[in-house]
Amino acid sequence: MVAIEITAATIKIGDQLVVGGQPYTVCDMSALASGGKLLHFAGGESFHMGCFTVLWASRHISQLPGFITPRARRYEGTRHQRTTRERR
């Protein structure tokens, strides 16, 4: 989890917000005509986020744009380090 700055345009379902000292996880949201979002939380609460509202949220790192999960090396088991200088 990393802390990121979010707006109504960048918020995603699953983001965790702290509003009034209470942590909330976004489970659903609705777009509003004004450009904002109506966020619905797991506990049944809702929050109107205006189009210019900026908040901090926690997001799983795998959801960040451009993040590619690291793959295991294909030939990792066959690699070895030279312990002595080899002559050719």
PDB file of N, CA, C and O in Angstrom:
ATOM      1  N   MET A   1       0.845  -1.176   0.000  1.00  0.00           N
ATOM      2  CA  MET A   1       0.000   0.000   0.000  1.00  0.00           C
ATOM      3  C   MET A   1       0.892   1.242   0.000  1.00  0.00           C
ATOM      4  O   MET A   1       1.889   1.316   0.719  1.00  0.00           O
ATOM      5  N   VAL A   2       0.510   2.193  -0.812  1.00  0.00           N
ATOM      6  CA  VAL A   2       1.220   3.457  -0.868  1.00  0.00           C
ATOM      7  C   VAL A   2       0.203   4.579  -0.733  1.00  0.00           C
ATOM      8  O   VAL A   2      -0.971   4.409  -1.061  1.00  0.00           O
ATOM      9  N   ALA A   3       0.659   5.718  -0.251  1.00  0.00           N
ATOM     10  CA  ALA A   3      -0.208   6.889  -0.124  1.00  0.00           C
ATOM     11  C   ALA A   3      -0.087   7.712  -1.401  1.00  0.00           C
ATOM     12  O   ALA A   3       1.016   8.033  -1.842  1.00  0.00           O
ATOM     13  N   ILE A   4      -1.222   8.048  -1.984  1.00  0.00           N
ATOM     14  CA  ILE A   4      -1.238   8.859  -3.196  1.00  0.00           C
ATOM     15  C   ILE A   4      -2.260   9.977  -3.044  1.00  0.00           C
ATOM     16  O   ILE A   4      -3.195   9.885  -2.248  1.00  0.00           O
ATOM     17  N   GLU A   5      -2.063  11.022  -3.817  1.00  0.00           N
ATOM     18  CA  GLU A   5      -2.996  12.142  -3.839  1.00  0.00           C
ATOM     19  C   GLU A   5      -4.043  11.845  -4.906  1.00  0.00           C
ATOM     20  O   GLU A   5      -3.699  11.505  -6.038  1.00  0.00           O
ATOM     21  N   ILE A   6      -5.324  11.972  -4.549  1.00  0.00           N
ATOM     22  CA  ILE A   6      -6.390  11.649  -5.484  1.00  0.00           C
ATOM     23  C   ILE A   6      -7.346  12.817  -5.638  1.00  0.00           C
ATOM     24  O   ILE A   6      -7.470  13.666  -4.756  1.00  0.00           O
ATOM     25  N   THR A   7      -8.017  12.840  -6.777  1.00  0.00           N
ATOM     26  CA  THR A   7      -9.100  13.786  -7.058  1.00  0.00           C
ATOM     27  C   THR A   7     -10.300  12.967  -7.505  1.00  0.00           C
ATOM     28  O   THR A   7     -10.242  11.737  -7.532  1.00  0.00           O
ATOM     29  N   ALA A   8     -11.378  13.638  -7.852  1.00  0.00           N
ATOM     30  CA  ALA A   8     -12.565  12.931  -8.316  1.00  0.00           C
ATOM     31  C   ALA A   8     -12.291  12.200  -9.629  1.00  0.00           C
ATOM     32  O   ALA A   8     -12.937  11.193  -9.919  1.00  0.00           O
ATOM     33  N   ALA A   9     -11.351  12.688 -10.419  1.00  0.00           N
ATOM     34  CA  ALA A   9     -11.028  12.045 -11.694  1.00  0.00           C
ATOM     35  C   ALA A   9     -10.146  10.817 -11.521  1.00  0.00           C
ATOM     36  O   ALA A   9     -10.145   9.944 -12.389  1.00  0.00           O
ATOM     37  N   THR A  10      -9.400  10.724 -10.432  1.00  0.00           N
ATOM     38  CA  THR A  10      -8.426   9.638 -10.281  1.00  0.00           C
ATOM     39  C   THR A  10      -8.787   8.609  -9.225  1.00  0.00           C
ATOM     40  O   THR A  10      -8.061   7.628  -9.065  1.00  0.00           O
ATOM     41  N   ILE A  11      -9.877   8.795  -8.500  1.00  0.00           N
ATOM     42  CA  ILE A  11     -10.232   7.838  -7.451  1.00  0.00           C
ATOM     43  C   ILE A  11     -10.719   6.533  -8.069  1.00  0.00           C
ATOM     44  O   ILE A  11     -11.349   6.537  -9.127  1.00  0.00           O
ATOM     45  N   LYS A  12     -10.426   5.419  -7.406  1.00  0.00           N
ATOM     46  CA  LYS A  12     -10.822   4.097  -7.885  1.00  0.00           C
ATOM     47  C   LYS A  12     -11.475   3.318  -6.764  1.00  0.00           C
ATOM     48  O   LYS A  12     -11.260   3.595  -5.584  1.00  0.00           O
ATOM     49  N   ILE A  13     -12.275   2.339  -7.150  1.00  0.00           N
ATOM     50  CA  ILE A  13     -12.878   1.443  -6.170  1.00  0.00           C
ATOM     51  C   ILE A  13     -11.763   0.639  -5.505  1.00  0.00           C
ATOM     52  O   ILE A  13     -10.878   0.117  -6.183  1.00  0.00           O
ATOM     53  N   GLY A  14     -11.808   0.543  -4.191  1.00  0.00           N
ATOM     54  CA  GLY A  14     -10.779  -0.144  -3.427  1.00  0.00           C
ATOM     55  C   GLY A  14      -9.830   0.801  -2.724  1.00  0.00           C
ATOM     56  O   GLY A  14      -9.081   0.378  -1.843  1.00  0.00           O
ATOM     57  N   ASP A  15      -9.843   2.092  -3.100  1.00  0.00           N
ATOM     58  CA  ASP A  15      -9.002   3.067  -2.414  1.00  0.00           C
ATOM     59  C   ASP A  15      -9.463   3.201  -0.967  1.00  0.00           C
ATOM     60  O   ASP A  15     -10.655   3.096  -0.676  1.00  0.00           O
ATOM     61  N   GLN A  16      -8.521   3.432  -0.072  1.00  0.00           N
ATOM     62  CA  GLN A  16      -8.848   3.612   1.332  1.00  0.00           C
ATOM     63  C   GLN A  16      -8.603   5.064   1.710  1.00  0.00           C
ATOM     64  O   GLN A  16      -7.490   5.571   1.565  1.00  0.00           O
ATOM     65  N   LEU A  17      -9.645   5.733   2.197  1.00  0.00           N
ATOM     66  CA  LEU A  17      -9.580   7.140   2.601  1.00  0.00           C
ATOM     67  C   LEU A  17      -9.705   7.253   4.107  1.00  0.00           C
ATOM     68  O   LEU A  17     -10.284   6.388   4.764  1.00  0.00           O
ATOM     69  N   VAL A  18      -9.161   8.317   4.639  1.00  0.00           N
ATOM     70  CA  VAL A  18      -9.376   8.642   6.048  1.00  0.00           C
ATOM     71  C   VAL A  18     -10.123   9.966   6.072  1.00  0.00           C
ATOM     72  O   VAL A  18      -9.579  11.008   5.707  1.00  0.00           O
ATOM     73  N   VAL A  19     -11.381   9.912   6.507  1.00  0.00           N
ATOM     74  CA  VAL A  19     -12.231  11.102   6.581  1.00  0.00           C
ATOM     75  C   VAL A  19     -12.642  11.286   8.024  1.00  0.00           C
ATOM     76  O   VAL A  19     -13.284  10.408   8.600  1.00  0.00           O
ATOM     77  N   GLY A  20     -12.286  12.408   8.617  1.00  0.00           N
ATOM     78  CA  GLY A  20     -12.628  12.675  10.005  1.00  0.00           C
ATOM     79  C   GLY A  20     -11.973  11.702  10.973  1.00  0.00           C
ATOM     80  O   GLY A  20     -12.530  11.423  12.035  1.00  0.00           O
ATOM     81  N   GLY A  21     -10.806  11.184  10.626  1.00  0.00           N
ATOM     82  CA  GLY A  21     -10.093  10.263  11.490  1.00  0.00           C
ATOM     83  C   GLY A  21     -10.553   8.820  11.380  1.00  0.00           C
ATOM     84  O   GLY A  21     -10.002   7.949  12.053  1.00  0.00           O
ATOM     85  N   GLN A  22     -11.553   8.547  10.546  1.00  0.00           N
ATOM     86  CA  GLN A  22     -12.060   7.187  10.364  1.00  0.00           C
ATOM     87  C   GLN A  22     -11.639   6.644   8.999  1.00  0.00           C
ATOM     88  O   GLN A  22     -11.797   7.337   7.994  1.00  0.00           O
ATOM     89  N   PRO A  23     -11.110   5.430   8.941  1.00  0.00           N
ATOM     90  CA  PRO A  23     -10.741   4.856   7.642  1.00  0.00           C
ATOM     91  C   PRO A  23     -11.971   4.278   6.926  1.00  0.00           C
ATOM     92  O   PRO A  23     -12.801   3.610   7.543  1.00  0.00           O
ATOM     93  N   TYR A  24     -12.073   4.543   5.631  1.00  0.00           N
ATOM     94  CA  TYR A  24     -13.170   4.058   4.809  1.00  0.00           C
ATOM     95  C   TYR A  24     -12.607   3.480   3.514  1.00  0.00           C
ATOM     96  O   TYR A  24     -11.661   4.022   2.943  1.00  0.00           O
ATOM     97  N   THR A  25     -13.192   2.383   3.057  1.00  0.00           N
ATOM     98  CA  THR A  25     -12.800   1.774   1.793  1.00  0.00           C
ATOM     99  C   THR A  25     -13.911   2.000   0.779  1.00  0.00           C
ATOM    100  O   THR A  25     -15.071   1.685   1.044  1.00  0.00           O
ATOM    101  N   VAL A  26     -13.562   2.541  -0.374  1.00  0.00           N
ATOM    102  CA  VAL A  26     -14.542   2.838  -1.421  1.00  0.00           C
ATOM    103  C   VAL A  26     -14.996   1.525  -2.054  1.00  0.00           C
ATOM    104  O   VAL A  26     -14.178   0.778  -2.591  1.00  0.00           O
ATOM    105  N   CYS A  27     -16.302   1.244  -1.991  1.00  0.00           N
ATOM    106  CA  CYS A  27     -16.819   0.017  -2.587  1.00  0.00           C
ATOM    107  C   CYS A  27     -17.662   0.302  -3.830  1.00  0.00           C
ATOM    108  O   CYS A  27     -17.884  -0.599  -4.638  1.00  0.00           O
ATOM    109  N   ASP A  28     -18.139   1.549  -3.999  1.00  0.00           N
ATOM    110  CA  ASP A  28     -18.920   1.923  -5.176  1.00  0.00           C
ATOM    111  C   ASP A  28     -18.884   3.437  -5.301  1.00  0.00           C
ATOM    112  O   ASP A  28     -18.658   4.138  -4.315  1.00  0.00           O
ATOM    113  N   MET A  29     -19.105   3.942  -6.501  1.00  0.00           N
ATOM    114  CA  MET A  29     -19.152   5.385  -6.691  1.00  0.00           C
ATOM    115  C   MET A  29     -20.052   5.724  -7.864  1.00  0.00           C
ATOM    116  O   MET A  29     -20.266   4.915  -8.768  1.00  0.00           O
ATOM    117  N   SER A  30     -20.574   6.943  -7.826  1.00  0.00           N
ATOM    118  CA  SER A  30     -21.450   7.439  -8.884  1.00  0.00           C
ATOM    119  C   SER A  30     -20.924   8.782  -9.356  1.00  0.00           C
ATOM    120  O   SER A  30     -20.510   9.611  -8.545  1.00  0.00           O
ATOM    121  N   ALA A  31     -20.939   9.001 -10.671  1.00  0.00           N
ATOM    122  CA  ALA A  31     -20.518  10.287 -11.226  1.00  0.00           C
ATOM    123  C   ALA A  31     -21.655  11.292 -11.079  1.00  0.00           C
ATOM    124  O   ALA A  31     -22.824  10.947 -11.248  1.00  0.00           O
ATOM    125  N   LEU A  32     -21.309  12.525 -10.766  1.00  0.00           N
ATOM    126  CA  LEU A  32     -22.288  13.594 -10.637  1.00  0.00           C
ATOM    127  C   LEU A  32     -22.153  14.560 -11.805  1.00  0.00           C
ATOM    128  O   LEU A  32     -21.089  14.652 -12.419  1.00  0.00           O
ATOM    129  N   ALA A  33     -23.215  15.274 -12.111  1.00  0.00           N
ATOM    130  CA  ALA A  33     -23.215  16.210 -13.238  1.00  0.00           C
ATOM    131  C   ALA A  33     -22.211  17.346 -13.042  1.00  0.00           C
ATOM    132  O   ALA A  33     -21.736  17.921 -14.021  1.00  0.00           O
ATOM    133  N   SER A  34     -21.886  17.672 -11.806  1.00  0.00           N
ATOM    134  CA  SER A  34     -20.966  18.767 -11.521  1.00  0.00           C
ATOM    135  C   SER A  34     -19.501  18.377 -11.727  1.00  0.00           C
ATOM    136  O   SER A  34     -18.617  19.223 -11.595  1.00  0.00           O
ATOM    137  N   GLY A  35     -19.231  17.103 -12.049  1.00  0.00           N
ATOM    138  CA  GLY A  35     -17.862  16.642 -12.224  1.00  0.00           C
ATOM    139  C   GLY A  35     -17.310  15.941 -11.008  1.00  0.00           C
ATOM    140  O   GLY A  35     -16.198  15.414 -11.050  1.00  0.00           O
ATOM    141  N   GLY A  36     -18.058  15.924  -9.933  1.00  0.00           N
ATOM    142  CA  GLY A  36     -17.625  15.245  -8.714  1.00  0.00           C
ATOM    143  C   GLY A  36     -18.071  13.798  -8.702  1.00  0.00           C
ATOM    144  O   GLY A  36     -18.605  13.287  -9.687  1.00  0.00           O
ATOM    145  N   LYS A  37     -17.847  13.150  -7.581  1.00  0.00           N
ATOM    146  CA  LYS A  37     -18.252  11.755  -7.418  1.00  0.00           C
ATOM    147  C   LYS A  37     -18.944  11.594  -6.070  1.00  0.00           C
ATOM    148  O   LYS A  37     -18.603  12.260  -5.093  1.00  0.00           O
ATOM    149  N   LEU A  38     -19.914  10.703  -6.043  1.00  0.00           N
ATOM    150  CA  LEU A  38     -20.562  10.313  -4.795  1.00  0.00           C
ATOM    151  C   LEU A  38     -19.983   8.953  -4.436  1.00  0.00           C
ATOM    152  O   LEU A  38     -20.256   7.957  -5.106  1.00  0.00           O
ATOM    153  N   LEU A  39     -19.181   8.915  -3.372  1.00  0.00           N
ATOM    154  CA  LEU A  39     -18.496   7.698  -2.966  1.00  0.00           C
ATOM    155  C   LEU A  39     -19.354   6.940  -1.966  1.00  0.00           C
ATOM    156  O   LEU A  39     -19.938   7.530  -1.057  1.00  0.00           O
ATOM    157  N   HIS A  40     -19.424   5.631  -2.144  1.00  0.00           N
ATOM    158  CA  HIS A  40     -20.148   4.763  -1.225  1.00  0.00           C
ATOM    159  C   HIS A  40     -19.128   3.842  -0.563  1.00  0.00           C
ATOM    160  O   HIS A  40     -18.307   3.224  -1.240  1.00  0.00           O
ATOM    161  N   PHE A  41     -19.187   3.757   0.751  1.00  0.00           N
ATOM    162  CA  PHE A  41     -18.229   2.968   1.512  1.00  0.00           C
ATOM    163  C   PHE A  41     -18.859   1.654   1.968  1.00  0.00           C
ATOM    164  O   PHE A  41     -20.077   1.484   1.927  1.00  0.00           O
ATOM    165  N   ALA A  42     -18.004   0.731   2.401  1.00  0.00           N
ATOM    166  CA  ALA A  42     -18.444  -0.609   2.784  1.00  0.00           C
ATOM    167  C   ALA A  42     -19.435  -0.594   3.951  1.00  0.00           C
ATOM    168  O   ALA A  42     -20.305  -1.462   4.016  1.00  0.00           O
ATOM    169  N   GLY A  43     -19.331   0.343   4.848  1.00  0.00           N
ATOM    170  CA  GLY A  43     -20.217   0.401   6.009  1.00  0.00           C
ATOM    171  C   GLY A  43     -21.559   1.050   5.738  1.00  0.00           C
ATOM    172  O   GLY A  43     -22.364   1.188   6.660  1.00  0.00           O
ATOM    173  N   GLY A  44     -21.831   1.457   4.495  1.00  0.00           N
ATOM    174  CA  GLY A  44     -23.104   2.088   4.156  1.00  0.00           C
ATOM    175  C   GLY A  44     -23.041   3.600   4.127  1.00  0.00           C
ATOM    176  O   GLY A  44     -24.012   4.243   3.730  1.00  0.00           O
ATOM    177  N   GLU A  45     -21.921   4.189   4.537  1.00  0.00           N
ATOM    178  CA  GLU A  45     -21.778   5.639   4.513  1.00  0.00           C
ATOM    179  C   GLU A  45     -21.524   6.105   3.077  1.00  0.00           C
ATOM    180  O   GLU A  45     -21.140   5.318   2.212  1.00  0.00           O
ATOM    181  N   SER A  46     -21.748   7.401   2.845  1.00  0.00           N
ATOM    182  CA  SER A  46     -21.453   7.984   1.537  1.00  0.00           C
ATOM    183  C   SER A  46     -20.770   9.334   1.739  1.00  0.00           C
ATOM    184  O   SER A  46     -20.884   9.950   2.799  1.00  0.00           O
ATOM    185  N   PHE A  47     -20.064   9.779   0.711  1.00  0.00           N
ATOM    186  CA  PHE A  47     -19.290  11.014   0.780  1.00  0.00           C
ATOM    187  C   PHE A  47     -19.336  11.686  -0.581  1.00  0.00           C
ATOM    188  O   PHE A  47     -19.052  11.057  -1.601  1.00  0.00           O
ATOM    189  N   HIS A  48     -19.693  12.963  -0.597  1.00  0.00           N
ATOM    190  CA  HIS A  48     -19.707  13.723  -1.838  1.00  0.00           C
ATOM    191  C   HIS A  48     -18.334  14.345  -2.039  1.00  0.00           C
ATOM    192  O   HIS A  48     -17.907  15.183  -1.245  1.00  0.00           O
ATOM    193  N   MET A  49     -17.643  13.941  -3.092  1.00  0.00           N
ATOM    194  CA  MET A  49     -16.315  14.463  -3.409  1.00  0.00           C
ATOM    195  C   MET A  49     -16.467  15.411  -4.592  1.00  0.00           C
ATOM    196  O   MET A  49     -16.767  14.985  -5.707  1.00  0.00           O
ATOM    197  N   GLY A  50     -16.258  16.693  -4.341  1.00  0.00           N
ATOM    198  CA  GLY A  50     -16.379  17.696  -5.393  1.00  0.00           C
ATOM    199  C   GLY A  50     -15.284  17.560  -6.440  1.00  0.00           C
ATOM    200  O   GLY A  50     -14.294  16.861  -6.222  1.00  0.00           O
ATOM    201  N   CYS A  51     -15.459  18.223  -7.571  1.00  0.00           N
ATOM    202  CA  CYS A  51     -14.490  18.070  -8.664  1.00  0.00           C
ATOM    203  C   CYS A  51     -13.133  18.695  -8.338  1.00  0.00           C
ATOM    204  O   CYS A  51     -12.137  18.335  -8.966  1.00  0.00           O
ATOM    205  N   PHE A  52     -13.062  19.614  -7.382  1.00  0.00           N
ATOM    206  CA  PHE A  52     -11.793  20.236  -7.006  1.00  0.00           C
ATOM    207  C   PHE A  52     -11.257  19.734  -5.669  1.00  0.00           C
ATOM    208  O   PHE A  52     -10.255  20.252  -5.177  1.00  0.00           O
ATOM    209  N   THR A  53     -11.906  18.736  -5.075  1.00  0.00           N
ATOM    210  CA  THR A  53     -11.464  18.176  -3.803  1.00  0.00           C
ATOM    211  C   THR A  53     -10.218  17.322  -4.018  1.00  0.00           C
ATOM    212  O   THR A  53     -10.182  16.489  -4.924  1.00  0.00           O
ATOM    213  N   VAL A  54      -9.200  17.528  -3.190  1.00  0.00           N
ATOM    214  CA  VAL A  54      -7.975  16.741  -3.248  1.00  0.00           C
ATOM    215  C   VAL A  54      -7.801  16.050  -1.901  1.00  0.00           C
ATOM    216  O   VAL A  54      -7.790  16.706  -0.859  1.00  0.00           O
ATOM    217  N   LEU A  55      -7.665  14.732  -1.923  1.00  0.00           N
ATOM    218  CA  LEU A  55      -7.505  13.932  -0.709  1.00  0.00           C
ATOM    219  C   LEU A  55      -6.309  13.009  -0.860  1.00  0.00           C
ATOM    220  O   LEU A  55      -5.775  12.839  -1.956  1.00  0.00           O
ATOM    221  N   TRP A  56      -5.896  12.417   0.248  1.00  0.00           N
ATOM    222  CA  TRP A  56      -4.860  11.393   0.239  1.00  0.00           C
ATOM    223  C   TRP A  56      -5.531  10.057   0.471  1.00  0.00           C
ATOM    224  O   TRP A  56      -6.426   9.939   1.308  1.00  0.00           O
ATOM    225  N   ALA A  57      -5.097   9.046  -0.272  1.00  0.00           N
ATOM    226  CA  ALA A  57      -5.668   7.713  -0.139  1.00  0.00           C
ATOM    227  C   ALA A  57      -4.560   6.681  -0.143  1.00  0.00           C
ATOM    228  O   ALA A  57      -3.447   6.942  -0.600  1.00  0.00           O
ATOM    229  N   SER A  58      -4.880   5.507   0.371  1.00  0.00           N
ATOM    230  CA  SER A  58      -3.966   4.367   0.301  1.00  0.00           C
ATOM    231  C   SER A  58      -4.445   3.470  -0.826  1.00  0.00           C
ATOM    232  O   SER A  58      -5.634   3.175  -0.945  1.00  0.00           O
ATOM    233  N   ARG A  59      -3.497   3.041  -1.650  1.00  0.00           N
ATOM    234  CA  ARG A  59      -3.840   2.197  -2.789  1.00  0.00           C
ATOM    235  C   ARG A  59      -2.809   1.082  -2.890  1.00  0.00           C
ATOM    236  O   ARG A  59      -1.626   1.288  -2.619  1.00  0.00           O
ATOM    237  N   HIS A  60      -3.271  -0.102  -3.282  1.00  0.00           N
ATOM    238  CA  HIS A  60      -2.349  -1.201  -3.516  1.00  0.00           C
ATOM    239  C   HIS A  60      -1.436  -0.821  -4.668  1.00  0.00           C
ATOM    240  O   HIS A  60      -1.892  -0.268  -5.669  1.00  0.00           O
ATOM    241  N   ILE A  61      -0.151  -1.113  -4.530  1.00  0.00           N
ATOM    242  CA  ILE A  61       0.828  -0.683  -5.514  1.00  0.00           C
ATOM    243  C   ILE A  61       0.565  -1.283  -6.892  1.00  0.00           C
ATOM    244  O   ILE A  61       0.928  -0.672  -7.897  1.00  0.00           O
ATOM    245  N   SER A  62      -0.045  -2.442  -6.970  1.00  0.00           N
ATOM    246  CA  SER A  62      -0.288  -3.067  -8.263  1.00  0.00           C
ATOM    247  C   SER A  62      -1.338  -2.306  -9.063  1.00  0.00           C
ATOM    248  O   SER A  62      -1.481  -2.556 -10.260  1.00  0.00           O
ATOM    249  N   GLN A  63      -2.084  -1.380  -8.442  1.00  0.00           N
ATOM    250  CA  GLN A  63      -3.097  -0.608  -9.151  1.00  0.00           C
ATOM    251  C   GLN A  63      -2.543   0.680  -9.737  1.00  0.00           C
ATOM    252  O   GLN A  63      -3.256   1.387 -10.449  1.00  0.00           O
ATOM    253  N   LEU A  64      -1.285   1.000  -9.452  1.00  0.00           N
ATOM    254  CA  LEU A  64      -0.736   2.238  -9.979  1.00  0.00           C
ATOM    255  C   LEU A  64      -0.556   2.145 -11.482  1.00  0.00           C
ATOM    256  O   LEU A  64      -0.193   1.088 -11.999  1.00  0.00           O
ATOM    257  N   PRO A  65      -0.810   3.256 -12.201  1.00  0.00           N
ATOM    258  CA  PRO A  65      -0.663   3.199 -13.652  1.00  0.00           C
ATOM    259  C   PRO A  65       0.788   2.949 -14.049  1.00  0.00           C
ATOM    260  O   PRO A  65       1.706   3.540 -13.480  1.00  0.00           O
ATOM    261  N   GLY A  66       0.985   2.079 -15.017  1.00  0.00           N
ATOM    262  CA  GLY A  66       2.315   1.793 -15.513  1.00  0.00           C
ATOM    263  C   GLY A  66       3.093   0.774 -14.706  1.00  0.00           C
ATOM    264  O   GLY A  66       4.229   0.451 -15.055  1.00  0.00           O
ATOM    265  N   PHE A  67       2.507   0.258 -13.629  1.00  0.00           N
ATOM    266  CA  PHE A  67       3.225  -0.708 -12.798  1.00  0.00           C
ATOM    267  C   PHE A  67       3.127  -2.083 -13.428  1.00  0.00           C
ATOM    268  O   PHE A  67       2.031  -2.552 -13.736  1.00  0.00           O
ATOM    269  N   ILE A  68       4.262  -2.730 -13.622  1.00  0.00           N
ATOM    270  CA  ILE A  68       4.304  -4.087 -14.145  1.00  0.00           C
ATOM    271  C   ILE A  68       4.907  -4.963 -13.063  1.00  0.00           C
ATOM    272  O   ILE A  68       5.993  -4.683 -12.555  1.00  0.00           O
ATOM    273  N   THR A  69       4.203  -6.010 -12.720  1.00  0.00           N
ATOM    274  CA  THR A  69       4.710  -6.894 -11.675  1.00  0.00           C
ATOM    275  C   THR A  69       5.971  -7.589 -12.167  1.00  0.00           C
ATOM    276  O   THR A  69       6.035  -8.017 -13.320  1.00  0.00           O
ATOM    277  N   PRO A  70       6.969  -7.702 -11.305  1.00  0.00           N
ATOM    278  CA  PRO A  70       8.216  -8.344 -11.729  1.00  0.00           C
ATOM    279  C   PRO A  70       8.014  -9.826 -11.983  1.00  0.00           C
ATOM    280  O   PRO A  70       7.307 -10.503 -11.236  1.00  0.00           O
ATOM    281  N   ARG A  71       8.645 -10.332 -13.050  1.00  0.00           N
ATOM    282  CA  ARG A  71       8.572 -11.748 -13.376  1.00  0.00           C
ATOM    283  C   ARG A  71       9.825 -12.443 -12.873  1.00  0.00           C
ATOM    284  O   ARG A  71      10.881 -11.824 -12.736  1.00  0.00           O
ATOM    285  N   ALA A  72       9.700 -13.711 -12.604  1.00  0.00           N
ATOM    286  CA  ALA A  72      10.868 -14.491 -12.217  1.00  0.00           C
ATOM    287  C   ALA A  72      11.782 -14.616 -13.430  1.00  0.00           C
ATOM    288  O   ALA A  72      11.313 -14.691 -14.566  1.00  0.00           O
ATOM    289  N   ARG A  73      13.061 -14.637 -13.187  1.00  0.00           N
ATOM    290  CA  ARG A  73      14.000 -14.783 -14.301  1.00  0.00           C
ATOM    291  C   ARG A  73      13.839 -16.163 -14.928  1.00  0.00           C
ATOM    292  O   ARG A  73      13.697 -17.170 -14.236  1.00  0.00           O
ATOM    293  N   ARG A  74      13.865 -16.179 -16.232  1.00  0.00           N
ATOM    294  CA  ARG A  74      13.632 -17.417 -16.952  1.00  0.00           C
ATOM    295  C   ARG A  74      14.720 -18.456 -16.684  1.00  0.00           C
ATOM    296  O   ARG A  74      14.423 -19.637 -16.502  1.00  0.00           O
ATOM    297  N   TYR A  75      15.952 -18.026 -16.661  1.00  0.00           N
ATOM    298  CA  TYR A  75      17.057 -18.963 -16.522  1.00  0.00           C
ATOM    299  C   TYR A  75      17.769 -18.813 -15.179  1.00  0.00           C
ATOM    300  O   TYR A  75      18.974 -19.051 -15.087  1.00  0.00           O
ATOM    301  N   GLU A  76      17.045 -18.426 -14.158  1.00  0.00           N
ATOM    302  CA  GLU A  76      17.664 -18.179 -12.867  1.00  0.00           C
ATOM    303  C   GLU A  76      18.339 -19.428 -12.298  1.00  0.00           C
ATOM    304  O   GLU A  76      19.381 -19.317 -11.652  1.00  0.00           O
ATOM    305  N   GLY A  77      17.771 -20.599 -12.521  1.00  0.00           N
ATOM    306  CA  GLY A  77      18.346 -21.831 -11.999  1.00  0.00           C
ATOM    307  C   GLY A  77      19.624 -22.242 -12.708  1.00  0.00           C
ATOM    308  O   GLY A  77      20.427 -22.984 -12.142  1.00  0.00           O
ATOM    309  N   THR A  78      19.831 -21.782 -13.924  1.00  0.00           N
ATOM    310  CA  THR A  78      21.013 -22.183 -14.682  1.00  0.00           C
ATOM    311  C   THR A  78      22.154 -21.192 -14.563  1.00  0.00           C
ATOM    312  O   THR A  78      23.267 -21.486 -15.000  1.00  0.00           O
ATOM    313  N   ARG A  79      21.911 -20.040 -13.989  1.00  0.00           N
ATOM    314  CA  ARG A  79      22.959 -19.030 -13.865  1.00  0.00           C
ATOM    315  C   ARG A  79      23.916 -19.383 -12.739  1.00  0.00           C
ATOM    316  O   ARG A  79      23.508 -19.923 -11.711  1.00  0.00           O
ATOM    317  N   HIS A  80      25.174 -19.078 -12.936  1.00  0.00           N
ATOM    318  CA  HIS A  80      26.155 -19.258 -11.888  1.00  0.00           C
ATOM    319  C   HIS A  80      27.193 -18.149 -11.996  1.00  0.00           C
ATOM    320  O   HIS A  80      27.415 -17.580 -13.065  1.00  0.00           O
ATOM    321  N   GLN A  81      27.802 -17.867 -10.899  1.00  0.00           N
ATOM    322  CA  GLN A  81      28.830 -16.834 -10.893  1.00  0.00           C
ATOM    323  C   GLN A  81      30.191 -17.493 -10.984  1.00  0.00           C
ATOM    324  O   GLN A  81      30.437 -18.545 -10.394  1.00  0.00           O
ATOM    325  N   ARG A  82      31.055 -16.858 -11.727  1.00  0.00           N
ATOM    326  CA  ARG A  82      32.415 -17.395 -11.855  1.00  0.00           C
ATOM    327  C   ARG A  82      33.167 -17.157 -10.558  1.00  0.00           C
ATOM    328  O   ARG A  82      33.182 -16.047 -10.027  1.00  0.00           O
ATOM    329  N   THR A  83      33.782 -18.198 -10.064  1.00  0.00           N
ATOM    330  CA  THR A  83      34.570 -18.047  -8.833  1.00  0.00           C
ATOM    331  C   THR A  83      36.036 -17.807  -9.160  1.00  0.00           C
ATOM    332  O   THR A  83      36.755 -17.175  -8.386  1.00  0.00           O
ATOM    333  N   THR A  84      36.473 -18.307 -10.294  1.00  0.00           N
ATOM    334  CA  THR A  84      37.856 -18.060 -10.741  1.00  0.00           C
ATOM    335  C   THR A  84      37.798 -17.502 -12.148  1.00  0.00           C
ATOM    336  O   THR A  84      36.797 -17.625 -12.855  1.00  0.00           O
ATOM    337  N   ARG A  85      38.878 -16.898 -12.522  1.00  0.00           N
ATOM    338  CA  ARG A  85      38.929 -16.308 -13.853  1.00  0.00           C
ATOM    339  C   ARG A  85      39.098 -17.430 -14.878  1.00  0.00           C
ATOM    340  O   ARG A  85      40.055 -18.202 -14.823  1.00  0.00           O
ATOM    341  N   GLU A  86      38.163 -17.502 -15.798  1.00  0.00           N
ATOM    342  CA  GLU A  86      38.215 -18.549 -16.809  1.00  0.00           C
ATOM    343  C   GLU A  86      38.984 -18.053 -18.022  1.00  0.00           C
ATOM    344  O   GLU A  86      38.843 -16.902 -18.435  1.00  0.00           O
ATOM    345  N   ARG A  87      39.795 -18.928 -18.584  1.00  0.00           N
ATOM    346  CA  ARG A  87      40.550 -18.588 -19.796  1.00  0.00           C
ATOM    347  C   ARG A  87      39.823 -19.121 -21.011  1.00  0.00           C
ATOM    348  O   ARG A  87      39.161 -20.159 -20.971  1.00  0.00           O
ATOM    349  N   ARG A  88      39.968 -18.383 -22.080  1.00  0.00           N
ATOM    350  CA  ARG A  88      39.325 -18.820 -23.322  1.00  0.00           C
ATOM    351  C   ARG A  88      40.328 -19.177 -24.356  1.00  0.00           C
ATOM    352  O   ARG A  88      39.960 -19.565 -25.465  1.00  0.00           O
TER     353      ARG A  88
END
